[in-house]
Amino acid sequence: MKRICICITVLLVAAGCDRQTQSKGDGSAPVRGLVATMVEAAEKTTLRRYPGVLEPKDITSLSFEVAGKLDKLDLTVGQRVAKGEVLARLDSEQFETDIEKQAAAVTEMAATLTQAKEDLGRAEKLLKKGVVTKVRRDTDRTKVRTSQAQLVQAEKALATAKEALQDTVILAPFDGIINSVDADSFSTLSAGTVVTSIYDATSFEVSFSVNFDTISRLVVGTPAKVRLADDPEVALAGVVSELGERADTVSSFPVIVELKDSHPLIKAGMAIEVSFEFNLPAERGYLIPISAAIAEGQIPAHAGPTAVVPVGMFVYDPDTGTVKRREVLMAGLRENQFLIIDGLNPGEHVATAGVSFLREGMKVKLLAPHDRPGE
């Protein structure tokens, strides 16, 4: 009986010691599991992104050069049209009537000229015979010249009438898309009244503003990448075509990027994102999730693409099984991650979850990916 009591006492003491070992990792608190990211993705550049709206590079307004009554207008905004396609017509009846009138005048003037030439010929013969005077011959010669001038004027009027008839039709000057419809069917229009506008479906640009740090690194011809907000998989090449030398607002400079590529999906008014790639101020950087940053070390909103900003992070020390706070240098964001250019080394593990609960020197257990919550 006494032996049994001694054995039970020994077991209880051993169990108590074991519980104490499990409950105390750093002497006073349980060992916390650590979700960390290994430093391994090296980058040599950083990206800066800017939202914008896709706009046609050029919009061409179309109008009639003559006044008249518009026929039925069958155009819709966004409609694709081909070069030479009829876009609008005026009622041509009055123009056709004018052509007939001017053609009759040409015929009449031609007959008048023929008669004047015949009269002049007879006068020349009679003058030689002494039947008529030189004054009569000169009068007939003047009539010929006058008839010739009148015929020329009539022919010009006929040509003008024919041109006016051609001007009653608006043709698409190039393959494009209808941007606006500015007139109503069967309305009476003055010459020069805009009927519709069209833009080239392969020529787009986007304008936006950047800060001084960015504008100082851009020149006309700087390459850019343009992605559709609705479909980020569509990435098009662009190039800086214009740079504003004067800020629109305080430290906000206008930039225009022209698209060099085209895609069937793109349309005017679409939301897009323009990105520029800048070289890092260091030889390389490491991509670390934003969640790794200790709150007070996050990037300031005004920081430019080359700004170097200190950020606090917890790095796992495998020798002591603890985390240690370290200040690293960040040079912007890329793919929603910090780009760290100094303070980290390949193979190290940076805490990326529960950072606010960590403390300098805290005992932790590095969790394998399959042991992490939700993985």
Buried (B, 14 or more C-beta within 10 A) or exposed (E): EEEEEEEEEEEEEEEEEEEEEEEEBBEEEEBBBBBBBEBEBEBEBBBBEBEBEBBBBEBBEBBBEBBBBBBEBEBEEEBEBEEEEEBBBBBBEBBEEBBEEBBEBBEEBBEBBEEBBEBBEBBEEBBEEEEBEEEBBEBBBEBBEEBBEBBEEBBEBBEEBBEBBEBBBBBBBBBBBBBBBBBEEEEEBEEEBBBBBBBBBBBBBBBBBBBEBBBEBBEEEBEBBBBBBEEEEBBBEBBBBEBBEEBEEEEBBBBBBBBEEEBEEBBBEBEBBBBBBBEBBBEBBBBBEEBBBBEEBBBEEEBBBBBBBEBBBBBBBEEEBBBBBBEBBBBBBBEEBBBBBBBBEEEBBBBBBBBEEBEEEBBBBBBEEEEEEEE
